[in-house]
Amino acid sequence: MIVQGIAYARRLAKTLVAAAAFAAVATTAMAADPIKVGFSIALTGANGPNGKQLLVALEIWRDDINAKGGLLGRPVELVYYDDQTSPPNEAPIYTKLINVDKVDLLLGPYGTNQITAALPVLAQRNLTTIGILGTAANHEVQYKNYFSMISLGENPIREFSRGFFEVAMAQNPKPQTIAIVGADAEFGKNSTDGARANAKAAGLKIVYDQRYPPTTADLTPVVRAIKALNPDIVYVASYPTDTVLFVRAAAEAGLSAKMMGGAMIGLLATPLKMQMGPLMNGYVNNAEMFIPAPSFNFPGVDALLKEYQKRAKGQGIDPFGYGFVPFGYAAGQVLAQAVEGTKSLDHPKIADYMRNNSFSTVVGEFRFGKNGEWAKPRSIMTQWRNLTGNSLDQLNNLANWTIVWPPEHKSADIIYPYQKQ
């Protein structure tokens, strides 16, 4: 018994020494000057409901990194400003982050229009950033040190709506006509440009092709104009708030094309989905990048979403975070892996590492390719069905929120036309 007691005491001593050593390292790291990560994020305006989710995701990433000792032995600090979903705010925000706040690293912005507005400031200074959920934001500037946290691949303009048209043209009889409508801003332009190219390639006749001002408060005239042309399918590229406007106007006007949907960002935000409820029935959405289905259960994502959902309580933000939170957290993961891989805060070195390495994240493993986009695309298309109310349990039920494309992720066949189910 005495020998066993001595052995136990020795093991305990070794454990305490190891714990003390780890604590000392962690304490030293936390005592060092922080590494400042700067970004702009929409906390108000049209993108506010989604930007707030992304901020929580980045805060979770920061806390996780710091719990492990920080980056390069230093704690991570987030420095950010609300861009109010206004592209003209991006240049002054990033200029302030760089010149006044003296941030070490950059992320963001979130959203196509915002990224496009920020890139000239970053390119002028040869700085590196990871834009979050922007569609082809770099296809014109083609800035070498920009990287995209959205899984649309190297041809994002066409890829964004590819599934929509593949599904539509697989129906019998095939649709003949299409209406294309979107917000008149960078996101809407890129999305409708891609839809137009895909529609022409599919042999569809485009009977309506217009964009509306982002400040439009009533889409009823647009919906009525589309209804008068009686298209077989309708493709919509809309922001969160105007998604609700379109869906409601379509219901009121009785617009019932055989297939409606597209890049409707509002179909990703739970508070807005609760507003629309059964009005969403039949709508398909190719703006989905992540859905809590078995094929998307990447390492770490379940724990992330549970932590987010815990923090989201009482904040008045999306309670689930499915469409946005994993990509925000993954942007931080990519940045951290590049910093640790280079043992540096040098922006060109970090960018070079990103170009030449793969990354393991909560949204899967991937590499960057042309223009900083994902080398291999991974997009999905979903359809809402059988909603009878606005409750959270219905919105979180994968029987109501089905994946209809691509085949490797598919959970159900599309209902087409939905009105004849």
TORKOL-4160 file (C-alpha; in steps of 0.2 Angstrom, whole numbers, padded with zeros to 4 digits, m for minus):
421
<pt num="1" X="0000" Y="0000" Z="0000"/>
<pt num="2" X="0014" Y="0012" Z="0004"/>
<pt num="3" X="0023" Y="0008" Z="m0013"/>
<pt num="4" X="0006" Y="0011" Z="m0022"/>
<pt num="5" X="0004" Y="0027" Z="m0012"/>
<pt num="6" X="0021" Y="0034" Z="m0017"/>
<pt num="7" X="0018" Y="0029" Z="m0035"/>
<pt num="8" X="0001" Y="0039" Z="m0035"/>
<pt num="9" X="0009" Y="0054" Z="m0027"/>
<pt num="10" X="0023" Y="0054" Z="m0040"/>
<pt num="11" X="0010" Y="0053" Z="m0054"/>
<pt num="12" X="0000" Y="0067" Z="m0046"/>
<pt num="13" X="0015" Y="0078" Z="m0045"/>
<pt num="14" X="0019" Y="0075" Z="m0063"/>
<pt num="15" X="0001" Y="0080" Z="m0068"/>
<pt num="16" X="0002" Y="0096" Z="m0057"/>
<pt num="17" X="0019" Y="0101" Z="m0065"/>
<pt num="18" X="0012" Y="0098" Z="m0082"/>
<pt num="19" X="m0004" Y="0108" Z="m0078"/>
<pt num="20" X="0007" Y="0122" Z="m0070"/>
<pt num="21" X="0018" Y="0122" Z="m0086"/>
<pt num="22" X="0002" Y="0124" Z="m0097"/>
<pt num="23" X="m0005" Y="0137" Z="m0087"/>
<pt num="24" X="0011" Y="0147" Z="m0087"/>
<pt num="25" X="0012" Y="0146" Z="m0106"/>
<pt num="26" X="m0006" Y="0151" Z="m0107"/>
<pt num="27" X="m0003" Y="0165" Z="m0095"/>
<pt num="28" X="0012" Y="0171" Z="m0104"/>
<pt num="29" X="0003" Y="0171" Z="m0121"/>
<pt num="30" X="m0012" Y="0181" Z="m0114"/>
<pt num="31" X="0000" Y="0193" Z="m0106"/>
<pt num="32" X="0008" Y="0197" Z="m0123"/>
<pt num="33" X="0002" Y="0211" Z="m0135"/>
<pt num="34" X="m0014" Y="0205" Z="m0144"/>
<pt num="35" X="m0014" Y="0201" Z="m0162"/>
<pt num="36" X="m0028" Y="0212" Z="m0169"/>
<pt num="37" X="m0039" Y="0205" Z="m0182"/>
<pt num="38" X="m0049" Y="0219" Z="m0191"/>
<pt num="39" X="m0065" Y="0218" Z="m0201"/>
<pt num="40" X="m0081" Y="0227" Z="m0205"/>
<pt num="41" X="m0098" Y="0218" Z="m0203"/>
<pt num="42" X="m0116" Y="0223" Z="m0206"/>
<pt num="43" X="m0124" Y="0225" Z="m0189"/>
<pt num="44" X="m0138" Y="0236" Z="m0196"/>
<pt num="45" X="m0146" Y="0238" Z="m0213"/>
<pt num="46" X="m0152" Y="0225" Z="m0225"/>
<pt num="47" X="m0138" Y="0213" Z="m0221"/>
<pt num="48" X="m0139" Y="0216" Z="m0202"/>
<pt num="49" X="m0149" Y="0200" Z="m0198"/>
<pt num="50" X="m0135" Y="0189" Z="m0205"/>
<pt num="51" X="m0120" Y="0200" Z="m0200"/>
<pt num="52" X="m0125" Y="0198" Z="m0182"/>
<pt num="53" X="m0123" Y="0179" Z="m0184"/>
<pt num="54" X="m0106" Y="0181" Z="m0192"/>
<pt num="55" X="m0100" Y="0192" Z="m0178"/>
<pt num="56" X="m0105" Y="0179" Z="m0165"/>
<pt num="57" X="m0096" Y="0166" Z="m0175"/>
<pt num="58" X="m0080" Y="0176" Z="m0176"/>
<pt num="59" X="m0081" Y="0179" Z="m0157"/>
<pt num="60" X="m0083" Y="0160" Z="m0154"/>
<pt num="61" X="m0068" Y="0157" Z="m0165"/>
<pt num="62" X="m0058" Y="0170" Z="m0155"/>
<pt num="63" X="m0062" Y="0162" Z="m0139"/>
<pt num="64" X="m0058" Y="0145" Z="m0145"/>
<pt num="65" X="m0041" Y="0151" Z="m0152"/>
<pt num="66" X="m0037" Y="0160" Z="m0135"/>
<pt num="67" X="m0042" Y="0145" Z="m0125"/>
<pt num="68" X="m0028" Y="0136" Z="m0134"/>
<pt num="69" X="m0015" Y="0149" Z="m0131"/>
<pt num="70" X="m0019" Y="0162" Z="m0145"/>
<pt num="71" X="m0009" Y="0164" Z="m0162"/>
<pt num="72" X="0010" Y="0163" Z="m0161"/>
<pt num="73" X="0008" Y="0163" Z="m0143"/>
<pt num="74" X="m0002" Y="0179" Z="m0142"/>
<pt num="75" X="m0020" Y="0182" Z="m0139"/>
<pt num="76" X="m0032" Y="0187" Z="m0153"/>
<pt num="77" X="m0042" Y="0203" Z="m0152"/>
<pt num="78" X="m0056" Y="0207" Z="m0164"/>
<pt num="79" X="m0058" Y="0225" Z="m0170"/>
<pt num="80" X="m0073" Y="0229" Z="m0180"/>
<pt num="81" X="m0086" Y="0242" Z="m0186"/>
<pt num="82" X="m0104" Y="0241" Z="m0192"/>
<pt num="83" X="m0104" Y="0245" Z="m0211"/>
<pt num="84" X="m0123" Y="0247" Z="m0210"/>
<pt num="85" X="m0124" Y="0237" Z="m0226"/>
<pt num="86" X="m0118" Y="0252" Z="m0236"/>
<pt num="87" X="m0103" Y="0249" Z="m0248"/>
<pt num="88" X="m0097" Y="0267" Z="m0247"/>
<pt num="89" X="m0093" Y="0264" Z="m0229"/>
<pt num="90" X="m0080" Y="0250" Z="m0233"/>
<pt num="91" X="m0066" Y="0261" Z="m0239"/>
<pt num="92" X="m0066" Y="0272" Z="m0223"/>
<pt num="93" X="m0068" Y="0258" Z="m0211"/>
<pt num="94" X="m0053" Y="0248" Z="m0218"/>
<pt num="95" X="m0043" Y="0263" Z="m0219"/>
<pt num="96" X="m0046" Y="0266" Z="m0201"/>
<pt num="97" X="m0043" Y="0248" Z="m0196"/>
<pt num="98" X="m0026" Y="0249" Z="m0206"/>
<pt num="99" X="m0020" Y="0267" Z="m0202"/>
<pt num="100" X="m0027" Y="0271" Z="m0185"/>
<pt num="101" X="m0031" Y="0254" Z="m0176"/>
<pt num="102" X="m0015" Y="0246" Z="m0183"/>
<pt num="103" X="m0023" Y="0229" Z="m0185"/>
<pt num="104" X="m0011" Y="0215" Z="m0189"/>
<pt num="105" X="m0023" Y="0204" Z="m0199"/>
<pt num="106" X="m0039" Y="0207" Z="m0209"/>
<pt num="107" X="m0055" Y="0197" Z="m0212"/>
<pt num="108" X="m0071" Y="0202" Z="m0222"/>
<pt num="109" X="m0081" Y="0211" Z="m0226"/>
<pt num="110" X="m0097" Y="0201" Z="m0227"/>
<pt num="111" X="m0107" Y="0202" Z="m0243"/>
<pt num="112" X="m0103" Y="0204" Z="m0262"/>
<pt num="113" X="m0107" Y="0223" Z="m0262"/>
<pt num="114" X="m0096" Y="0226" Z="m0247"/>
<pt num="115" X="m0081" Y="0216" Z="m0252"/>
<pt num="116" X="m0081" Y="0224" Z="m0270"/>
<pt num="117" X="m0080" Y="0241" Z="m0261"/>
<pt num="118" X="m0066" Y="0236" Z="m0249"/>
<pt num="119" X="m0055" Y="0227" Z="m0262"/>
<pt num="120" X="m0047" Y="0243" Z="m0269"/>
<pt num="121" X="m0041" Y="0249" Z="m0252"/>
<pt num="122" X="m0033" Y="0232" Z="m0248"/>
<pt num="123" X="m0025" Y="0230" Z="m0266"/>
<pt num="124" X="m0017" Y="0247" Z="m0265"/>
<pt num="125" X="m0008" Y="0241" Z="m0249"/>
<pt num="126" X="m0005" Y="0223" Z="m0254"/>
<pt num="127" X="m0015" Y="0216" Z="m0239"/>
<pt num="128" X="m0023" Y="0200" Z="m0237"/>
<pt num="129" X="m0041" Y="0196" Z="m0233"/>
<pt num="130" X="m0054" Y="0183" Z="m0233"/>
<pt num="131" X="m0071" Y="0189" Z="m0239"/>
<pt num="132" X="m0086" Y="0180" Z="m0231"/>
<pt num="133" X="m0101" Y="0174" Z="m0242"/>
<pt num="134" X="m0098" Y="0186" Z="m0257"/>
<pt num="135" X="m0103" Y="0180" Z="m0275"/>
<pt num="136" X="m0089" Y="0183" Z="m0288"/>
<pt num="137" X="m0084" Y="0199" Z="m0278"/>
<pt num="138" X="m0066" Y="0198" Z="m0286"/>
<pt num="139" X="m0070" Y="0193" Z="m0304"/>
<pt num="140" X="m0067" Y="0211" Z="m0310"/>
<pt num="141" X="m0053" Y="0217" Z="m0299"/>
<pt num="142" X="m0044" Y="0199" Z="m0298"/>
<pt num="143" X="m0034" Y="0205" Z="m0283"/>
<pt num="144" X="m0021" Y="0191" Z="m0280"/>
<pt num="145" X="m0022" Y="0192" Z="m0261"/>
<pt num="146" X="m0041" Y="0190" Z="m0259"/>
<pt num="147" X="m0049" Y="0174" Z="m0254"/>
<pt num="148" X="m0067" Y="0169" Z="m0253"/>
<pt num="149" X="m0076" Y="0160" Z="m0240"/>
<pt num="150" X="m0090" Y="0153" Z="m0250"/>
<pt num="151" X="m0091" Y="0137" Z="m0259"/>
<pt num="152" X="m0095" Y="0142" Z="m0277"/>
<pt num="153" X="m0079" Y="0137" Z="m0285"/>
<pt num="154" X="m0069" Y="0146" Z="m0299"/>
<pt num="155" X="m0084" Y="0151" Z="m0309"/>
<pt num="156" X="m0096" Y="0158" Z="m0296"/>
<pt num="157" X="m0107" Y="0168" Z="m0307"/>
<pt num="158" X="m0113" Y="0153" Z="m0317"/>
<pt num="159" X="m0111" Y="0141" Z="m0302"/>
<pt num="160" X="m0123" Y="0151" Z="m0291"/>
<pt num="161" X="m0138" Y="0146" Z="m0302"/>
<pt num="162" X="m0132" Y="0130" Z="m0310"/>
<pt num="163" X="m0142" Y="0119" Z="m0299"/>
<pt num="164" X="m0158" Y="0129" Z="m0302"/>
<pt num="165" X="m0157" Y="0126" Z="m0321"/>
<pt num="166" X="m0151" Y="0108" Z="m0320"/>
<pt num="167" X="m0166" Y="0104" Z="m0309"/>
<pt num="168" X="m0178" Y="0114" Z="m0320"/>
<pt num="169" X="m0172" Y="0107" Z="m0336"/>
<pt num="170" X="m0174" Y="0089" Z="m0329"/>
<pt num="171" X="m0193" Y="0091" Z="m0328"/>
<pt num="172" X="m0205" Y="0084" Z="m0340"/>
<pt num="173" X="m0211" Y="0093" Z="m0349"/>
<pt num="174" X="m0197" Y="0105" Z="m0349"/>
<pt num="175" X="m0200" Y="0124" Z="m0345"/>
<pt num="176" X="m0199" Y="0135" Z="m0360"/>
<pt num="177" X="m0199" Y="0153" Z="m0353"/>
<pt num="178" X="m0191" Y="0162" Z="m0338"/>
<pt num="179" X="m0192" Y="0178" Z="m0329"/>
<pt num="180" X="m0176" Y="0185" Z="m0321"/>
<pt num="181" X="m0177" Y="0198" Z="m0307"/>
<pt num="182" X="m0164" Y="0205" Z="m0294"/>
<pt num="183" X="m0158" Y="0219" Z="m0284"/>
<pt num="184" X="m0149" Y="0232" Z="m0294"/>
<pt num="185" X="m0132" Y="0230" Z="m0284"/>
<pt num="186" X="m0116" Y="0220" Z="m0286"/>
<pt num="187" X="m0124" Y="0204" Z="m0278"/>
<pt num="188" X="m0140" Y="0205" Z="m0289"/>
<pt num="189" X="m0130" Y="0209" Z="m0305"/>
<pt num="190" X="m0118" Y="0195" Z="m0303"/>
<pt num="191" X="m0133" Y="0183" Z="m0298"/>
<pt num="192" X="m0144" Y="0188" Z="m0313"/>
<pt num="193" X="m0129" Y="0188" Z="m0325"/>
<pt num="194" X="m0126" Y="0170" Z="m0321"/>
<pt num="195" X="m0144" Y="0166" Z="m0322"/>
<pt num="196" X="m0146" Y="0174" Z="m0339"/>
<pt num="197" X="m0131" Y="0165" Z="m0345"/>
<pt num="198" X="m0137" Y="0148" Z="m0339"/>
<pt num="199" X="m0155" Y="0152" Z="m0345"/>
<pt num="200" X="m0148" Y="0155" Z="m0363"/>
<pt num="201" X="m0137" Y="0139" Z="m0362"/>
<pt num="202" X="m0153" Y="0129" Z="m0357"/>
<pt num="203" X="m0162" Y="0136" Z="m0372"/>
<pt num="204" X="m0175" Y="0145" Z="m0362"/>
<pt num="205" X="m0184" Y="0161" Z="m0368"/>
<pt num="206" X="m0181" Y="0175" Z="m0356"/>
<pt num="207" X="m0198" Y="0185" Z="m0355"/>
<pt num="208" X="m0193" Y="0197" Z="m0341"/>
<pt num="209" X="m0176" Y="0203" Z="m0336"/>
<pt num="210" X="m0175" Y="0217" Z="m0324"/>
<pt num="211" X="m0167" Y="0224" Z="m0308"/>
<pt num="212" X="m0175" Y="0235" Z="m0295"/>
<pt num="213" X="m0167" Y="0248" Z="m0284"/>
<pt num="214" X="m0161" Y="0240" Z="m0267"/>
<pt num="215" X="m0171" Y="0253" Z="m0258"/>
<pt num="216" X="m0187" Y="0247" Z="m0266"/>
<pt num="217" X="m0201" Y="0245" Z="m0252"/>
<pt num="218" X="m0214" Y="0237" Z="m0263"/>
<pt num="219" X="m0211" Y="0224" Z="m0276"/>
<pt num="220" X="m0230" Y="0222" Z="m0281"/>
<pt num="221" X="m0228" Y="0231" Z="m0297"/>
<pt num="222" X="m0213" Y="0220" Z="m0302"/>
<pt num="223" X="m0223" Y="0204" Z="m0297"/>
<pt num="224" X="m0238" Y="0209" Z="m0307"/>
<pt num="225" X="m0227" Y="0213" Z="m0322"/>
<pt num="226" X="m0220" Y="0196" Z="m0321"/>
<pt num="227" X="m0237" Y="0188" Z="m0319"/>
<pt num="228" X="m0244" Y="0196" Z="m0334"/>
<pt num="229" X="m0230" Y="0187" Z="m0345"/>
<pt num="230" X="m0234" Y="0170" Z="m0337"/>
<pt num="231" X="m0217" Y="0163" Z="m0337"/>
<pt num="232" X="m0214" Y="0144" Z="m0333"/>
<pt num="233" X="m0201" Y="0148" Z="m0320"/>
<pt num="234" X="m0195" Y="0163" Z="m0310"/>
<pt num="235" X="m0177" Y="0167" Z="m0304"/>
<pt num="236" X="m0175" Y="0180" Z="m0290"/>
<pt num="237" X="m0159" Y="0187" Z="m0283"/>
<pt num="238" X="m0165" Y="0196" Z="m0268"/>
<pt num="239" X="m0158" Y="0203" Z="m0251"/>
<pt num="240" X="m0165" Y="0198" Z="m0235"/>
<pt num="241" X="m0179" Y="0211" Z="m0233"/>
<pt num="242" X="m0184" Y="0211" Z="m0251"/>
<pt num="243" X="m0185" Y="0192" Z="m0251"/>
<pt num="244" X="m0200" Y="0194" Z="m0239"/>
<pt num="245" X="m0207" Y="0208" Z="m0250"/>
<pt num="246" X="m0206" Y="0197" Z="m0266"/>
<pt num="247" X="m0214" Y="0182" Z="m0257"/>
<pt num="248" X="m0228" Y="0192" Z="m0250"/>
<pt num="249" X="m0231" Y="0201" Z="m0266"/>
<pt num="250" X="m0231" Y="0185" Z="m0276"/>
<pt num="251" X="m0244" Y="0177" Z="m0264"/>
<pt num="252" X="m0255" Y="0192" Z="m0265"/>
<pt num="253" X="m0254" Y="0193" Z="m0284"/>
<pt num="254" X="m0257" Y="0175" Z="m0286"/>
<pt num="255" X="m0240" Y="0172" Z="m0295"/>
<pt num="256" X="m0239" Y="0154" Z="m0297"/>
<pt num="257" X="m0225" Y="0149" Z="m0309"/>
<pt num="258" X="m0220" Y="0130" Z="m0310"/>
<pt num="259" X="m0204" Y="0134" Z="m0301"/>
<pt num="260" X="m0199" Y="0150" Z="m0291"/>
<pt num="261" X="m0184" Y="0154" Z="m0281"/>
<pt num="262" X="m0166" Y="0157" Z="m0285"/>
<pt num="263" X="m0153" Y="0167" Z="m0274"/>
<pt num="264" X="m0165" Y="0173" Z="m0261"/>
<pt num="265" X="m0155" Y="0177" Z="m0246"/>
<pt num="266" X="m0170" Y="0180" Z="m0235"/>
<pt num="267" X="m0174" Y="0162" Z="m0236"/>
<pt num="268" X="m0158" Y="0159" Z="m0225"/>
<pt num="269" X="m0163" Y="0170" Z="m0210"/>
<pt num="270" X="m0174" Y="0161" Z="m0197"/>
<pt num="271" X="m0183" Y="0177" Z="m0191"/>
<pt num="272" X="m0188" Y="0181" Z="m0209"/>
<pt num="273" X="m0193" Y="0163" Z="m0212"/>
<pt num="274" X="m0204" Y="0164" Z="m0197"/>
<pt num="275" X="m0212" Y="0180" Z="m0205"/>
<pt num="276" X="m0215" Y="0171" Z="m0222"/>
<pt num="277" X="m0220" Y="0153" Z="m0215"/>
<pt num="278" X="m0231" Y="0144" Z="m0227"/>
<pt num="279" X="m0229" Y="0157" Z="m0240"/>
<pt num="280" X="m0212" Y="0149" Z="m0243"/>
<pt num="281" X="m0220" Y="0133" Z="m0249"/>
<pt num="282" X="m0213" Y="0127" Z="m0265"/>
<pt num="283" X="m0199" Y="0140" Z="m0266"/>
<pt num="284" X="m0182" Y="0133" Z="m0271"/>
<pt num="285" X="m0166" Y="0142" Z="m0266"/>
<pt num="286" X="m0148" Y="0140" Z="m0273"/>
<pt num="287" X="m0141" Y="0152" Z="m0261"/>
<pt num="288" X="m0139" Y="0138" Z="m0248"/>
<pt num="289" X="m0121" Y="0134" Z="m0244"/>
<pt num="290" X="m0124" Y="0124" Z="m0228"/>
<pt num="291" X="m0138" Y="0114" Z="m0221"/>
<pt num="292" X="m0138" Y="0103" Z="m0205"/>
<pt num="293" X="m0140" Y="0087" Z="m0215"/>
<pt num="294" X="m0129" Y="0071" Z="m0212"/>
<pt num="295" X="m0118" Y="0075" Z="m0227"/>
<pt num="296" X="m0113" Y="0092" Z="m0220"/>
<pt num="297" X="m0108" Y="0085" Z="m0203"/>
<pt num="298" X="m0090" Y="0091" Z="m0204"/>
<pt num="299" X="m0078" Y="0089" Z="m0189"/>
<pt num="300" X="m0082" Y="0103" Z="m0176"/>
<pt num="301" X="m0097" Y="0110" Z="m0184"/>
<pt num="302" X="m0109" Y="0102" Z="m0172"/>
<pt num="303" X="m0100" Y="0109" Z="m0157"/>
<pt num="304" X="m0099" Y="0126" Z="m0165"/>
<pt num="305" X="m0118" Y="0127" Z="m0169"/>
<pt num="306" X="m0122" Y="0121" Z="m0151"/>
<pt num="307" X="m0111" Y="0135" Z="m0144"/>
<pt num="308" X="m0118" Y="0148" Z="m0156"/>
<pt num="309" X="m0136" Y="0143" Z="m0152"/>
<pt num="310" X="m0132" Y="0145" Z="m0133"/>
<pt num="311" X="m0125" Y="0162" Z="m0136"/>
<pt num="312" X="m0139" Y="0167" Z="m0148"/>
<pt num="313" X="m0152" Y="0166" Z="m0134"/>
<pt num="314" X="m0159" Y="0183" Z="m0129"/>
<pt num="315" X="m0149" Y="0192" Z="m0142"/>
<pt num="316" X="m0164" Y="0193" Z="m0155"/>
<pt num="317" X="m0154" Y="0185" Z="m0168"/>
<pt num="318" X="m0156" Y="0169" Z="m0179"/>
<pt num="319" X="m0157" Y="0155" Z="m0166"/>
<pt num="320" X="m0149" Y="0142" Z="m0177"/>
<pt num="321" X="m0136" Y="0150" Z="m0187"/>
<pt num="322" X="m0135" Y="0137" Z="m0201"/>
<pt num="323" X="m0132" Y="0146" Z="m0216"/>
<pt num="324" X="m0119" Y="0159" Z="m0210"/>
<pt num="325" X="m0111" Y="0154" Z="m0194"/>
<pt num="326" X="m0100" Y="0139" Z="m0201"/>
<pt num="327" X="m0093" Y="0150" Z="m0214"/>
<pt num="328" X="m0089" Y="0165" Z="m0203"/>
<pt num="329" X="m0080" Y="0153" Z="m0191"/>
<pt num="330" X="m0071" Y="0144" Z="m0205"/>
<pt num="331" X="m0064" Y="0161" Z="m0211"/>
<pt num="332" X="m0056" Y="0163" Z="m0194"/>
<pt num="333" X="m0049" Y="0145" Z="m0195"/>
<pt num="334" X="m0041" Y="0148" Z="m0212"/>
<pt num="335" X="m0033" Y="0164" Z="m0206"/>
<pt num="336" X="m0026" Y="0155" Z="m0191"/>
<pt num="337" X="m0020" Y="0140" Z="m0201"/>
<pt num="338" X="m0011" Y="0152" Z="m0213"/>
<pt num="339" X="m0003" Y="0162" Z="m0198"/>
<pt num="340" X="0003" Y="0146" Z="m0189"/>
<pt num="341" X="0009" Y="0139" Z="m0206"/>
<pt num="342" X="0020" Y="0153" Z="m0210"/>
<pt num="343" X="0024" Y="0158" Z="m0192"/>
<pt num="344" X="0021" Y="0176" Z="m0198"/>
<pt num="345" X="0009" Y="0191" Z="m0199"/>
<pt num="346" X="0017" Y="0195" Z="m0216"/>
<pt num="347" X="0002" Y="0198" Z="m0227"/>
<pt num="348" X="0010" Y="0192" Z="m0244"/>
<pt num="349" X="0017" Y="0177" Z="m0235"/>
<pt num="350" X="0000" Y="0172" Z="m0228"/>
<pt num="351" X="m0008" Y="0174" Z="m0245"/>
<pt num="352" X="0005" Y="0163" Z="m0253"/>
<pt num="353" X="0002" Y="0150" Z="m0240"/>
<pt num="354" X="m0017" Y="0151" Z="m0244"/>
<pt num="355" X="m0014" Y="0149" Z="m0262"/>
<pt num="356" X="m0003" Y="0133" Z="m0260"/>
<pt num="357" X="m0011" Y="0123" Z="m0246"/>
<pt num="358" X="m0028" Y="0115" Z="m0241"/>
<pt num="359" X="m0038" Y="0119" Z="m0226"/>
<pt num="360" X="m0048" Y="0109" Z="m0214"/>
<pt num="361" X="m0063" Y="0118" Z="m0207"/>
<pt num="362" X="m0080" Y="0116" Z="m0200"/>
<pt num="363" X="m0087" Y="0118" Z="m0218"/>
<pt num="364" X="m0075" Y="0104" Z="m0224"/>
<pt num="365" X="m0058" Y="0103" Z="m0232"/>
<pt num="366" X="m0054" Y="0113" Z="m0247"/>
<pt num="367" X="m0041" Y="0123" Z="m0257"/>
<pt num="368" X="m0042" Y="0140" Z="m0265"/>
<pt num="369" X="m0041" Y="0142" Z="m0284"/>
<pt num="370" X="m0043" Y="0156" Z="m0297"/>
<pt num="371" X="m0047" Y="0173" Z="m0290"/>
<pt num="372" X="m0046" Y="0166" Z="m0272"/>
<pt num="373" X="m0062" Y="0156" Z="m0275"/>
<pt num="374" X="m0064" Y="0138" Z="m0269"/>
<pt num="375" X="m0055" Y="0127" Z="m0282"/>
<pt num="376" X="m0069" Y="0114" Z="m0282"/>
<pt num="377" X="m0087" Y="0120" Z="m0280"/>
<pt num="378" X="m0100" Y="0114" Z="m0268"/>
<pt num="379" X="m0117" Y="0121" Z="m0269"/>
<pt num="380" X="m0134" Y="0115" Z="m0265"/>
<pt num="381" X="m0152" Y="0119" Z="m0269"/>
<pt num="382" X="m0166" Y="0117" Z="m0257"/>
<pt num="383" X="m0185" Y="0117" Z="m0258"/>
<pt num="384" X="m0198" Y="0122" Z="m0244"/>
<pt num="385" X="m0213" Y="0111" Z="m0243"/>
<pt num="386" X="m0228" Y="0107" Z="m0232"/>
<pt num="387" X="m0226" Y="0121" Z="m0220"/>
<pt num="388" X="m0242" Y="0124" Z="m0211"/>
<pt num="389" X="m0237" Y="0137" Z="m0198"/>
<pt num="390" X="m0223" Y="0149" Z="m0193"/>
<pt num="391" X="m0216" Y="0139" Z="m0179"/>
<pt num="392" X="m0197" Y="0135" Z="m0176"/>
<pt num="393" X="m0199" Y="0117" Z="m0175"/>
<pt num="394" X="m0207" Y="0117" Z="m0193"/>
<pt num="395" X="m0193" Y="0128" Z="m0200"/>
<pt num="396" X="m0180" Y="0116" Z="m0192"/>
<pt num="397" X="m0187" Y="0100" Z="m0199"/>
<pt num="398" X="m0178" Y="0093" Z="m0213"/>
<pt num="399" X="m0194" Y="0085" Z="m0220"/>
<pt num="400" X="m0200" Y="0103" Z="m0224"/>
<pt num="401" X="m0182" Y="0109" Z="m0229"/>
<pt num="402" X="m0177" Y="0097" Z="m0242"/>
<pt num="403" X="m0161" Y="0096" Z="m0253"/>
<pt num="404" X="m0166" Y="0093" Z="m0271"/>
<pt num="405" X="m0149" Y="0095" Z="m0279"/>
<pt num="406" X="m0135" Y="0089" Z="m0281"/>
<pt num="407" X="m0137" Y="0070" Z="m0281"/>
<pt num="408" X="m0124" Y="0067" Z="m0268"/>
<pt num="409" X="m0133" Y="0078" Z="m0255"/>
<pt num="410" X="m0151" Y="0075" Z="m0261"/>
<pt num="411" X="m0164" Y="0071" Z="m0248"/>
<pt num="412" X="m0180" Y="0072" Z="m0259"/>
<pt num="413" X="m0186" Y="0075" Z="m0277"/>
<pt num="414" X="m0192" Y="0092" Z="m0281"/>
<pt num="415" X="m0211" Y="0095" Z="m0281"/>
<pt num="416" X="m0214" Y="0102" Z="m0298"/>
<pt num="417" X="m0225" Y="0112" Z="m0301"/>
<pt num="418" X="m0228" Y="0114" Z="m0282"/>
<pt num="419" X="m0246" Y="0119" Z="m0284"/>
<pt num="420" X="m0250" Y="0102" Z="m0291"/>
<pt num="421" X="m0243" Y="0092" Z="m0276"/>
